[in-house]
Amino acid sequence: MWILPLVGYLGTIVGFCFLTLAIASGLYYLSELVEEHTVLAKRFLTKLIYTIMALLLLLCIIDRFPFWLTVLSISSHVIYLGNMRRFPYVKLSDPLFLTSCGLVLLNHYLWFKHFSHRQERAYQRMSSYYDVPSDVPTFTEIASYFGLCVWLVPFALFVSLSASDNVLPTMGNESAADSSNMGGGGDGSKSRRGQGMVKVLVDNVLAGIGEVTGMLGWRRQDDRI
């Protein structure tokens, strides 16, 4: 068979493209939703962080998860909670934000190493190939733990936080904002209104794709007129 494998490869590529577009569209919609309901999103994320911290504590007490790794995870969520002080606005150069990004990767690495060593030790104690270790978590349990306790809060913050100065003018900067808007002659609300990091990322990717297609000569009919 020659054609069917090519069809399979083509279907895989097309399916991956559709999946990527679906994820990007979902993230874009969530970012729009957070911008419209900022107060509700802040309450939800704050309660989510406290819930996961309580879940980590229960896993340590009941399921005997490693103590120091649990302390690291709970401390990381305390630092994630610090990003809520100016929600949904964040400076990408803020040390607290950079520390949160580093802690996400550190938690993922250490917990992945922990589960890998646990599985390795369990399989080494097997006396027969047909033995099934009972104290080893399944793939579904490990994936659920990573999704809920490691990646959920950072992912939610990434969708919710805005990298722009999307703030209402205060008494100190109201005059400066008004003068800049009057001098620019543009829409003041649009100049003050920022975008979430997901929206900025998606817009930049689409703009890059547009530039590449423009260089290749694939322009829309409207652009040629």
KAVENMO-V923871 format. One record per residue. N is the residue number from 1. RES is the residue in one letter. SS is DSSP state (A for helix, B for strand, O for the rest). D_FIRST is the distance of its C-alpha to the first C-alpha in Angstrom with 1 decimal. Layout:
N/RES/SS/D_FIRST + N/RES/SS/D_FIRST
This chain:
1/M/O/0.0 + 2/W/O/3.8 + 3/I/A/6.1 + 4/L/A/6.3 + 5/P/A/7.2 + 6/L/A/9.5 + 7/V/A/10.9 + 8/G/A/11.6 + 9/Y/A/13.4 + 10/L/A/15.2 + 11/G/A/16.3 + 12/T/A/17.6 + 13/I/A/19.6 + 14/V/A/21.0 + 15/G/A/22.0 + 16/F/A/23.7 + 17/C/A/25.6 + 18/F/A/26.8 + 19/L/A/27.8 + 20/T/A/29.7 + 21/L/A/31.4 + 22/A/A/32.4 + 23/I/A/34.0 + 24/A/A/35.8 + 25/S/A/37.1 + 26/G/A/38.3 + 27/L/A/40.1 + 28/Y/A/41.6 + 29/Y/A/43.0 + 30/L/A/44.4 + 31/S/A/46.1 + 32/E/A/47.6 + 33/L/A/48.8 + 34/V/A/50.4 + 35/E/A/52.3 + 36/E/A/53.7 + 37/H/O/54.7 + 38/T/A/55.7 + 39/V/A/58.4 + 40/L/A/56.3 + 41/A/A/53.4 + 42/K/A/55.8 + 43/R/A/57.2 + 44/F/A/53.8 + 45/L/A/52.6 + 46/T/A/56.0 + 47/K/A/55.8 + 48/L/A/52.1 + 49/I/A/53.2 + 50/Y/A/56.0 + 51/T/A/53.9 + 52/I/A/51.3 + 53/M/A/54.2 + 54/A/A/55.6 + 55/L/A/52.2 + 56/L/A/52.0 + 57/L/A/55.5 + 58/L/A/54.7 + 59/L/A/51.7 + 60/C/A/53.9 + 61/I/A/56.7 + 62/I/A/54.9 + 63/D/O/51.6 + 64/R/O/53.1 + 65/F/O/50.9 + 66/P/O/52.1 + 67/F/A/55.4 + 68/W/A/55.1 + 69/L/A/51.6 + 70/T/A/52.8 + 71/V/A/55.8 + 72/L/A/53.5 + 73/S/A/51.4 + 74/I/A/54.5 + 75/S/A/56.1 + 76/S/A/53.0 + 77/H/A/53.3 + 78/V/A/56.9 + 79/I/A/56.0 + 80/Y/A/53.4 + 81/L/A/56.3 + 82/G/A/58.3 + 83/N/A/55.9 + 84/M/A/57.2 + 85/R/A/60.6 + 86/R/A/59.8 + 87/F/O/56.8 + 88/P/O/54.8 + 89/Y/B/55.8 + 90/V/O/55.0 + 91/K/O/55.5 + 92/L/O/52.5 + 93/S/O/55.0 + 94/D/O/56.7 + 95/P/A/57.0 + 96/L/A/56.4 + 97/F/A/53.2 + 98/L/A/52.0 + 99/T/A/53.0 + 100/S/A/51.0 + 101/C/A/47.9 + 102/G/A/48.5 + 103/L/A/49.2 + 104/V/A/45.9 + 105/L/A/44.0 + 106/L/A/46.5 + 107/N/A/46.2 + 108/H/A/42.4 + 109/Y/A/42.5 + 110/L/A/45.3 + 111/W/A/44.0 + 112/F/A/40.5 + 113/K/A/42.2 + 114/H/A/44.3 + 115/F/A/41.6 + 116/S/A/39.5 + 117/H/A/42.6 + 118/R/A/43.4 + 119/Q/A/40.1 + 120/E/A/40.3 + 121/R/A/43.8 + 122/A/A/42.9 + 123/Y/A/40.1 + 124/Q/A/42.4 + 125/R/O/44.9 + 126/M/O/42.5 + 127/S/O/43.7 + 128/S/O/40.6 + 129/Y/O/36.9 + 130/Y/O/37.1 + 131/D/O/39.9 + 132/V/O/39.4 + 133/P/O/41.8 + 134/S/O/43.8 + 135/D/O/45.2 + 136/V/O/41.9 + 137/P/O/40.9 + 138/T/O/37.5 + 139/F/A/34.9 + 140/T/A/36.0 + 141/E/A/39.6 + 142/I/A/39.0 + 143/A/A/36.9 + 144/S/A/39.6 + 145/Y/A/42.3 + 146/F/A/40.8 + 147/G/A/40.2 + 148/L/A/43.7 + 149/C/A/45.9 + 150/V/A/44.5 + 151/W/O/42.6 + 152/L/A/44.0 + 153/V/A/47.3 + 154/P/A/46.2 + 155/F/A/43.4 + 156/A/A/45.9 + 157/L/A/48.3 + 158/F/A/45.7 + 159/V/A/45.1 + 160/S/A/48.8 + 161/L/O/50.6 + 162/S/B/51.5 + 163/A/O/51.8 + 164/S/O/54.2 + 165/D/O/57.9 + 166/N/O/57.4 + 167/V/O/60.9 + 168/L/O/63.9 + 169/P/O/66.8 + 170/T/O/69.5 + 171/M/O/73.2 + 172/G/O/72.6 + 173/N/O/69.8 + 174/E/A/70.5 + 175/S/A/72.6 + 176/A/A/70.2 + 177/A/A/67.3 + 178/D/A/69.4 + 179/S/A/70.6 + 180/S/A/67.1 + 181/N/A/65.9 + 182/M/A/68.9 + 183/G/A/68.5 + 184/G/A/64.8 + 185/G/O/65.4 + 186/G/O/62.1 + 187/D/O/61.3 + 188/G/A/62.8 + 189/S/A/60.7 + 190/K/A/57.5 + 191/S/A/58.8 + 192/R/A/59.7 + 193/R/O/56.7 + 194/G/O/53.9 + 195/Q/O/50.3 + 196/G/B/48.5 + 197/M/A/46.4 + 198/V/A/43.2 + 199/K/A/44.1 + 200/V/A/45.1 + 201/L/A/41.8 + 202/V/A/39.7 + 203/D/A/42.0 + 204/N/A/41.7 + 205/V/A/37.9 + 206/L/A/37.9 + 207/A/A/40.5 + 208/G/A/38.5 + 209/I/A/35.4 + 210/G/A/37.8 + 211/E/A/39.2 + 212/V/A/35.8 + 213/T/A/34.8 + 214/G/A/38.3 + 215/M/A/37.9 + 216/L/O/34.7 + 217/G/O/36.5 + 218/W/O/34.9 + 219/R/O/38.3 + 220/R/O/39.2 + 221/Q/A/41.4 + 222/D/A/44.3 + 223/D/A/44.3 + 224/R/A/44.5 + 225/I/O/47.6
